[in-house]
Amino acid sequence: MMSFRVEDAEAEDAQRWAHKLGIDRSELLREALHRHLVRLAAEQDMTAYDESPISESEMALASSAEWGPAEDWSDWSDAAG
């Protein structure tokens, strides 16, 4: 459970958008918080990559993606009898 204060105008905007979208204001705020946290995590990941890019040894198996999909043996599941 979280509780916080916002400016009256922002609270009114949140309520107006929630009404337009047909959702509860709390759902609108949960989604907004979730999206913001995802964006912050992505920015942190980008910073981490910039500080320590992928090494050649970490890319060693990347060429295996060029082999294409593995054969599909799922139709053999009943072959044993």
VODRENKOL-755352 format. One record per atom (N, C-alpha, C, O): atom name; residue number from 0; x, y, z. Coordinates in steps of 0.1 Angstrom, whole numbers. Each point is the difference from the previous one (the first is absolute). Example, Ala and Ser with C-alpha at 12.3 -4.5 7.8 and 13.67 -1.06 7.14 Angstrom:
BEGIN
(node N, 0, (132, -57, 78))
(node CA, 0, (-9, 12, 0))
(node C, 0, (9, 12, 0))
(node O, 0, (10, 0, 7))
(node N, 1, (-14, 11, -14))
(node CA, 1, (9, 11, 0))
(node C, 1, (-8, 11, 8))
(node O, 1, (5, 11, 1))
REM end
This chain:
BEGIN
(node N, 0, (8, -12, 0))
(node CA, 0, (-8, 12, 0))
(node C, 0, (9, 12, 0))
(node O, 0, (9, 1, 8))
(node N, 1, (-12, 9, -17))
(node CA, 1, (7, 12, 0))
(node C, 1, (-10, 12, 1))
(node O, 1, (-11, -1, -5))
(node N, 2, (16, 12, 10))
(node CA, 2, (-8, 12, 1))
(node C, 2, (10, 11, -2))
(node O, 2, (10, 1, 6))
(node N, 3, (-14, 9, -15))
(node CA, 3, (8, 12, -2))
(node C, 3, (-9, 11, -4))
(node O, 3, (-11, -1, -4))
(node N, 4, (17, 13, 5))
(node CA, 4, (-7, 12, -3))
(node C, 4, (4, 5, -14))
(node O, 4, (12, -1, -4))
(node N, 5, (-21, 7, -3))
(node CA, 5, (2, 6, -13))
(node C, 5, (-7, 14, 0))
(node O, 5, (-9, 2, 8))
(node N, 6, (13, 6, -18))
(node CA, 6, (-7, 13, -2))
(node C, 6, (-15, -3, -3))
(node O, 6, (-3, -10, -7))
(node N, 7, (-5, 19, 10))
(node CA, 7, (-15, -2, -3))
(node C, 7, (-2, -1, -14))
(node O, 7, (-8, -9, -5))
(node N, 8, (15, 16, -4))
(node CA, 8, (-2, 0, -14))
(node C, 8, (4, -14, -5))
(node O, 8, (-7, -6, -9))
(node N, 9, (18, 0, 14))
(node CA, 9, (4, -14, -4))
(node C, 9, (-10, -10, 4))
(node O, 9, (-3, -9, -7))
(node N, 10, (-3, 10, 19))
(node CA, 10, (-10, -9, 5))
(node C, 10, (-12, 1, -9))
(node O, 10, (-6, -10, -3))
(node N, 11, (2, 22, -1))
(node CA, 11, (-12, 2, -9))
(node C, 11, (3, -7, -14))
(node O, 11, (-8, -6, -5))
(node N, 12, (20, 9, 0))
(node CA, 12, (4, -6, -13))
(node C, 12, (0, -16, 1))
(node O, 12, (-5, -6, -9))
(node N, 13, (10, 1, 20))
(node CA, 13, (0, -15, 2))
(node C, 13, (-14, -5, 0))
(node O, 13, (-3, -10, -7))
(node N, 14, (-6, 17, 14))
(node CA, 14, (-14, -5, 1))
(node C, 14, (-7, 2, -14))
(node O, 14, (-7, -9, -4))
(node N, 15, (10, 19, -3))
(node CA, 15, (-6, 3, -13))
(node C, 15, (5, -11, -10))
(node O, 15, (-9, -6, -7))
(node N, 16, (22, 3, 7))
(node CA, 16, (4, -11, -9))
(node C, 16, (-5, -14, 4))
(node O, 16, (-3, -8, -9))
(node N, 17, (3, 6, 22))
(node CA, 17, (-6, -13, 4))
(node C, 17, (-14, -2, -5))
(node O, 17, (-4, -10, -5))
(node N, 18, (-4, 21, 7))
(node CA, 18, (-14, 0, -5))
(node C, 18, (-1, -2, -15))
(node O, 18, (-8, -8, -5))
(node N, 19, (17, 15, -3))
(node CA, 19, (0, -2, -14))
(node C, 19, (3, -14, -4))
(node O, 19, (-5, -5, -10))
(node N, 20, (15, -1, 17))
(node CA, 20, (4, -14, -3))
(node C, 20, (-9, -10, 5))
(node O, 20, (2, -12, -3))
(node N, 21, (-11, 15, 12))
(node CA, 21, (-9, -9, 6))
(node C, 21, (7, -9, 10))
(node O, 21, (-4, -12, 2))
(node N, 22, (13, 17, 5))
(node CA, 22, (7, -7, 11))
(node C, 22, (0, 8, 13))
(node O, 22, (-3, 11, 0))
(node N, 23, (7, -18, 11))
(node CA, 23, (1, 7, 12))
(node C, 23, (12, 8, 0))
(node O, 23, (10, -3, -7))
(node N, 24, (-10, 14, 15))
(node CA, 24, (12, 9, 1))
(node C, 24, (12, -8, 5))
(node O, 24, (11, 2, -5))
(node N, 25, (-14, -11, 15))
(node CA, 25, (12, -7, 5))
(node C, 25, (6, -9, -10))
(node O, 25, (12, -2, 0))
(node N, 26, (-20, -4, -9))
(node CA, 26, (6, -8, -11))
(node C, 26, (8, 9, -10))
(node O, 26, (11, -4, -4))
(node N, 27, (-16, 16, 1))
(node CA, 27, (8, 9, -8))
(node C, 27, (13, 3, 7))
(node O, 27, (11, 0, -7))
(node N, 28, (-11, 3, 20))
(node CA, 28, (12, 3, 7))
(node C, 28, (10, -12, 1))
(node O, 28, (12, 2, -1))
(node N, 29, (-18, -14, 3))
(node CA, 29, (9, -12, 1))
(node C, 29, (7, -2, -14))
(node O, 29, (12, -3, 0))
(node N, 30, (-20, 5, -11))
(node CA, 30, (6, -2, -13))
(node C, 30, (11, 11, -3))
(node O, 30, (10, -4, -6))
(node N, 31, (-13, 16, 10))
(node CA, 31, (10, 11, -2))
(node C, 31, (12, -3, 8))
(node O, 31, (11, 2, -6))
(node N, 32, (-12, -6, 18))
(node CA, 32, (12, -4, 8))
(node C, 32, (7, -11, -6))
(node O, 32, (13, 0, -1))
(node N, 33, (-20, -11, -3))
(node CA, 33, (7, -11, -6))
(node C, 33, (8, 4, -13))
(node O, 33, (11, -4, -1))
(node N, 34, (-18, 12, -8))
(node CA, 34, (7, 4, -12))
(node C, 34, (13, 8, 3))
(node O, 34, (10, -1, -6))
(node N, 35, (-11, 10, 16))
(node CA, 35, (11, 8, 4))
(node C, 35, (11, -9, 6))
(node O, 35, (12, 3, -4))
(node N, 36, (-15, -12, 12))
(node CA, 36, (10, -9, 5))
(node C, 36, (7, -9, -11))
(node O, 36, (12, -2, 1))
(node N, 37, (-20, -2, -10))
(node CA, 37, (6, -8, -12))
(node C, 37, (9, 9, -8))
(node O, 37, (11, -4, -3))
(node N, 38, (-15, 17, 1))
(node CA, 38, (9, 9, -7))
(node C, 38, (13, 3, 7))
(node O, 38, (11, 0, -6))
(node N, 39, (-12, 1, 19))
(node CA, 39, (12, 3, 8))
(node C, 39, (9, -13, 0))
(node O, 39, (13, 2, -1))
(node N, 40, (-18, -13, 2))
(node CA, 40, (8, -13, -1))
(node C, 40, (7, -1, -13))
(node O, 40, (11, -4, -1))
(node N, 41, (-19, 8, -10))
(node CA, 41, (6, -1, -14))
(node C, 41, (12, 10, -1))
(node O, 41, (10, -3, -6))
(node N, 42, (-12, 15, 12))
(node CA, 42, (11, 10, 0))
(node C, 42, (12, -5, 7))
(node O, 42, (11, 2, -4))
(node N, 43, (-14, -9, 15))
(node CA, 43, (11, -5, 8))
(node C, 43, (7, -11, -7))
(node O, 43, (13, -1, 0))
(node N, 44, (-20, -8, -7))
(node CA, 44, (6, -10, -9))
(node C, 44, (9, 6, -11))
(node O, 44, (10, -5, -3))
(node N, 45, (-15, 16, -3))
(node CA, 45, (8, 6, -10))
(node C, 45, (13, 6, 5))
(node O, 45, (10, -1, -6))
(node N, 46, (-11, 7, 18))
(node CA, 46, (12, 5, 6))
(node C, 46, (10, -11, 3))
(node O, 46, (12, 1, -2))
(node N, 47, (-17, -12, 8))
(node CA, 47, (8, -11, 3))
(node C, 47, (7, -6, -13))
(node O, 47, (12, -3, 1))
(node N, 48, (-19, 2, -12))
(node CA, 48, (5, -4, -12))
(node C, 48, (11, 9, -5))
(node O, 48, (10, -4, -5))
(node N, 49, (-13, 17, 6))
(node CA, 49, (10, 10, -5))
(node C, 49, (13, -1, 8))
(node O, 49, (11, 2, -5))
(node N, 50, (-13, -5, 18))
(node CA, 50, (12, -1, 9))
(node C, 50, (8, -13, -2))
(node O, 50, (12, -1, 2))
(node N, 51, (-19, -9, -6))
(node CA, 51, (6, -13, -2))
(node C, 51, (-7, -8, -11))
(node O, 51, (-9, -9, 2))
(node N, 52, (13, 12, -15))
(node CA, 52, (-7, -6, -11))
(node C, 52, (3, -15, 0))
(node O, 52, (9, -5, 6))
(node N, 53, (-17, -2, -14))
(node CA, 53, (2, -15, -2))
(node C, 53, (14, -3, -5))
(node O, 53, (4, 6, -10))
(node N, 54, (3, -16, 16))
(node CA, 54, (13, -3, -5))
(node C, 54, (-1, -11, -11))
(node O, 54, (-11, -5, -2))
(node N, 55, (22, 3, -4))
(node CA, 55, (1, -10, -11))
(node C, 55, (-4, -14, 5))
(node O, 55, (-6, -7, -7))
(node N, 56, (11, 4, 19))
(node CA, 56, (-3, -14, 5))
(node C, 56, (-15, -1, 3))
(node O, 56, (-5, -11, -1))
(node N, 57, (-2, 22, 5))
(node CA, 57, (-14, -1, 2))
(node C, 57, (-8, -1, -13))
(node O, 57, (-11, -5, 0))
(node N, 58, (17, 9, -11))
(node CA, 58, (-6, -1, -13))
(node C, 58, (3, -13, -8))
(node O, 58, (-4, -2, -11))
(node N, 59, (12, -7, 18))
(node CA, 59, (5, -12, -7))
(node C, 59, (-11, -8, -6))
(node O, 59, (2, -6, -10))
(node N, 60, (-14, 5, 16))
(node CA, 60, (-10, -8, -5))
(node C, 60, (-10, 7, -8))
(node O, 60, (-10, -6, -5))
(node N, 61, (12, 19, 2))
(node CA, 61, (-9, 8, -7))
(node C, 61, (-2, -5, -15))
(node O, 61, (-11, 1, -6))
(node N, 62, (22, -7, 1))
(node CA, 62, (-1, -5, -14))
(node C, 62, (-9, -12, -1))
(node O, 62, (-5, -3, -11))
(node N, 63, (2, -4, 22))
(node CA, 63, (-9, -11, -1))
(node C, 63, (-14, 4, -3))
(node O, 63, (-8, -8, -5))
(node N, 64, (4, 21, 7))
(node CA, 64, (-13, 5, -4))
(node C, 64, (-2, -1, -15))
(node O, 64, (-11, 0, -5))
(node N, 65, (22, 0, -3))
(node CA, 65, (0, 0, -14))
(node C, 65, (-3, -14, -5))
(node O, 65, (-3, -2, -12))
(node N, 66, (3, -8, 20))
(node CA, 66, (-2, -14, -4))
(node C, 66, (-15, -2, -4))
(node O, 66, (-3, -10, -6))
(node N, 67, (-5, 19, 11))
(node CA, 67, (-14, -2, -3))
(node C, 67, (-7, -8, 12))
(node O, 67, (7, -4, 9))
(node N, 68, (-20, 2, -10))
(node CA, 68, (-7, -7, 10))
(node C, 68, (4, -15, 1))
(node O, 68, (4, -6, -10))
(node N, 69, (-4, 1, 22))
(node CA, 69, (3, -15, 1))
(node C, 69, (-12, -8, -6))
(node O, 69, (-11, 6, -2))
(node N, 70, (14, -18, -1))
(node CA, 70, (-11, -8, -6))
(node C, 70, (-11, -2, 10))
(node O, 70, (3, -1, 12))
(node N, 71, (-15, -1, -17))
(node CA, 71, (-11, -2, 9))
(node C, 71, (-3, -15, 1))
(node O, 71, (-4, -6, -10))
(node N, 72, (7, 1, 21))
(node CA, 72, (-2, -15, 3))
(node C, 72, (-12, -2, 8))
(node O, 72, (-2, -12, 4))
(node N, 73, (-7, 21, -3))
(node CA, 73, (-12, -1, 9))
(node C, 73, (-9, -11, -5))
(node O, 73, (-7, -6, 7))
(node N, 74, (7, 4, -21))
(node CA, 74, (-9, -10, -5))
(node C, 74, (5, -14, 2))
(node O, 74, (-7, -10, -3))
(node N, 75, (19, 8, 9))
(node CA, 75, (5, -13, 4))
(node C, 75, (-3, -4, 14))
(node O, 75, (4, -10, 5))
(node N, 76, (-12, 19, 2))
(node CA, 76, (-3, -3, 14))
(node C, 76, (-7, -13, 2))
(node O, 76, (1, -6, 11))
(node N, 77, (-8, 1, -20))
(node CA, 77, (-8, -12, 1))
(node C, 77, (7, -12, -7))
(node O, 77, (-5, -11, 0))
(node N, 78, (17, 13, -4))
(node CA, 78, (8, -10, -8))
(node C, 78, (3, -12, 9))
(node O, 78, (2, -11, -5))
(node N, 79, (0, 13, 18))
(node CA, 79, (4, -11, 9))
(node C, 79, (-11, -10, 2))
(node O, 79, (2, -11, 4))
(node N, 80, (-14, 15, -8))
(node CA, 80, (-10, -10, 0))
(node C, 80, (-12, 3, 9))
(node O, 80, (-9, -9, 0))
REM end
